Amino acid sequence: MCKFQLLSKKKPMIIILLLNRDRVCVWLVPSSESLELHPKSRWVNLSAGVCCCCAALRPRYKRLVDNIFPEDPKDGLVKADMEKLTFYAVSAPEKLDRIGAYLAERLSRDVVRHRYGYVLIAMEALDQLLMACHSQSIKPFVESFLHMVAKLLESGEPKLQVLGTNSFVKFANIEEDTPSYHRRYDFFVSRFSAMCHSCDPDPEIQNEIRIAGIRGIQGVVRKTVNDELRATIWEPQHMDKIVPSLLFNMQKIEDVDSRIGPPSSPTAGVKEENPSVLAENCFRELLGRATYGNMNNAVRPVFAHLDHHRLWDPNEFAVSCFKIIMYSIQAQYSHHVIQEILGHLDVRKKDSPRVRAGIIQVLLEAVAIAAKGSIGPTVLEVFNTLLKHLRISVDFELGDRRSSAESVTLSTSSKESDERIVQNAIIQTIGFFGSNLPDYQRSEIMMFIMSKVPVLGTSSSLDPSNLGDLGTRRIQIMLLRSLLMVTSGYKATTISNALPPPFLDPLLSPSLMEDSELRQLVLEVLHNLIDRHDNRAKLRGIRIIPDVSDLKIKREKISRQDVSFMKKHGQQLYRHIYLGCKEEDNVQKNFELLFTSLALTTIELANEEVVIDLIRLAIALQDIAIINEDNLPMFNRCGVMALVAAYLNFLSQMIAVPAFCQHVSKVIETRSVEAAYFLPETVFKDKCNLPKSLEKEEKDLYFLTNKIAESLGGSGYNVERLSVPYVPQVTDEDRLSRRKSIVDTVSIQVDILSGTGTEDKVDNTEEITFEALKKAIDNNGLEEQEKEKRRLVIEKFQKAPFEEIAAQCETKANLLHDRLAQILELTIRLTVQSQLLVDDETAPYLQHSVVIFTAAAYQPDQTTVYT
């Protein structure tokens, strides 16, 4: 009870007393009375006057807002008054915008005055109002809310920044009924990204701010990414801030390999304590929400971050990033990422080899994941780009080698080895990508790679003319290694599908026989394509197999399509094996692969006719070693003999003709006693005593055609063709190749003698007469030789395969045509020179050559030229 003394006792007075911030009391009293006041009463009836309590002259929403703030901020939010304010806001949603504006005004004033206790209370009230109100009128309130959050984020106090972030995250989890198209989050993206890069000297505060920044970015993503009609954050100016901020924190992951797979679900405690884990999960969530139109905008900042921080060498973090990307995005968008990697590889094509190798390694990892799902239309683009960079790497390597020849430096060898790293990475990527494709696409890729191999007489986009011999060989080896990986595991229903002519012709080209390693790669590619029952591993290593049945070889009856293939292209396979055995640089691996080729051909493609052709080929190989027209080293000759022994031993057991097996076994037993160097187990040892010469008379050491014919003839085989020696098919490329050709060339000599007139003429040529020509020809045994030739020709046309006869006739015709073209070209050139010399008064006398063709003009190797 309060007592008041009136100032005047004569006149009545009105007394206004402010009881609290909401309520005032008004008294109308007479002039001479003492009044007792009951402050809690609203109306008081007095004998001497009337007291009236009325509300303050302020809006109710302000009074309700003011009531939630206690006198001491340590007491926290007044819950009872907060419930009144919430009820008022729900009941009168049109007042929400005013409530928000007034709360924002108070919060701004408290932030400036550093009254952080009241700031915490204001934000708590805002959060509760947001969670309680879901009406159309909430949008103006949200604007005030976001303004207050921005104020907190702009402050320099870490606690206020964390507080504002937490409020924003709560707001981001609220699903609004209708989107707000005018609302933008540019400021929040920038501010949260800056918080992710916090460098506060206190590690705990730094960690806390970074976590708040990541959670803020996550909130922005969740709030904006779902509705494409809203102001999107997928624009490049936003992605260029968000993605590098997340990657900056992900770099702090100590154990990278533990999170390179599909997304994991770490516990909440780990999320809060580790910015790296939280950033990674936010990055996964961002990529998981990316669509077709904005996938590129999300990936490109990754390249910029890796370039800026030089994270391609070493590239562990780059690999882990793109593994996360490939596992997080939708499978149908994988080809977008691969396209971006290829584009970045083009941009960085002039960088150091290790940087390019790091990008290619990332591409390999991305391709490994994409190949399991959708790879889109980028198959040929991947291979084309990789082959282009393979050529670039070879150019760099050869350029470094040429520069090192002029000035020797210590860094040259390291540069070359770095380029080899790039080349190996490209080969691995090509091979791995190709081996994961379905068969119908893999066959196209095989054709595509083969078309890029520099082969004499064909066009290649790699342009081998500027590479030189060494560069061309490097390109050939690397492309064949890639092709070997692509063909690994390829199973074609028919051999014609695996070896179509556009693929087989360049693969068996003499241009790919220049080097021992090239021939090995070609044979291994053939093995991958021919071996359709996985028998190659059982045939590994050249040896005399005691019992072929122990190998448990899988075999099926040869199909009609395969029979047709061997009739058309069998001569190409035989020719490749035949010429491969005649190379001087053959090593043990070459002979092993040649043996495997013969064995696989027998298993997969041999009928009775093919068996006869293979035996003819084996006998021809034996003749190579015995006659030695090519002057092969003794190791090569013994190696060929061992190859023939190993193969005929295998073939005899496969066709199971007892007489044939007996003959082969007898020869092998004789060799083991008298000439062990003719067997693979001996000749391929490190220390093997090789003979100085081979005796042609020792027929017990050789496989004889007549005995083989007798043994097979009794079992129903058509052995007439065994008496026709095998002659390899000659191709047009043999004349274009730089290798030693089967065909001799024509030499035409032109002597140009200097002089001023006919009187100075010196005749250095011998007069050619009929008698001189007659003496030059040796007539001894001419008739007998002619008869023998006729007999062989008749026998050949009776028994040899039609394909072989046609090939030889075509070859002779082509050779004659080329000879005539050469002579015509030379005649024209000489005529032009003669005319020019005649016009000149001081022209020397030109002695024209006389070209005489013998009767053997249709046999170009016997053409004779006289001058």
Buried (B, 14 or more C-beta within 10 A) or exposed (E): EEEEEBEEEEEBEEBEBEEEEBBBBEBBBBEEEEBEBEEEEEEBEBEEBEBEBEEBEEEEBBBBBBBBBBEEBEEEBBEEBBEBBBEBBBEBBEBBBBBBBBBBBBBBEBBEEEBBBBBBBBBBBBBBBBEEBEEEBBBBBBBBBBBBBBBBBEBEEBBBBBBBBBBBBBBBEEEBEEBBEEBBBBEBBBBBBBBBBBEEEEEEBBBBBBBBBBBBBBBBBBBBBEBEEBBBBBEEEBBBBBBBBBBBBBBEBEEBEEBBEEBEEBEEEEBBEBBBBBBBBBBBBBBEBBEEEBBBBBBBBBBBBBBEBEBBBEBEBBBBBBBBBBBBBBBEBBBBBBBBBBBBBEEBBEBBBBBBBBBBBBBBBBBBBBBEEEBBEBBEBBBBBBBBBBBBBBBBBBEBBEEBEEEEEEEBEEBBEBBBBBBBBBBBBBBBBBBBBEEEBBBBBBEBBBBBBBBBBBEBEBEBEEBEEEBBBBBBBBBBBBBBBBBEEBEBEBBBBBBBEEBBBBBBBBBBBBBBBBBBBBBBBBBBBBBBBEBBEBBEEBBBBEEBEEBEBEEEEBBEEBBEBBBEBBBBBBBBBBBBBBBEEBBBBBBBBBBBBBBBBBBBBBEEBBBBBBBBBBBBBBBBBBEBEEEBEBBBBBBBBBBBBBBBBBBBBBBEBEBBBEBBBEBBEBBBEEBBBBBBEBBBEEEEEEEEEBEEEEEBBBBBBEBBBBBBBEBEBEBBBBBBEBBBBBBEBBBEBEBEBBBEEBEEEEEEEEBEEEEEEEEEEEEEEEEEEEEEEEEEEEEEEEEEEEEEEEEBEEBBBEBBEEBBEBBBEBBBEBBEEEBEEBBEEBEEBEEEBEEEEEBBBBBEBEBEEEEEEEEBEEBEBBB
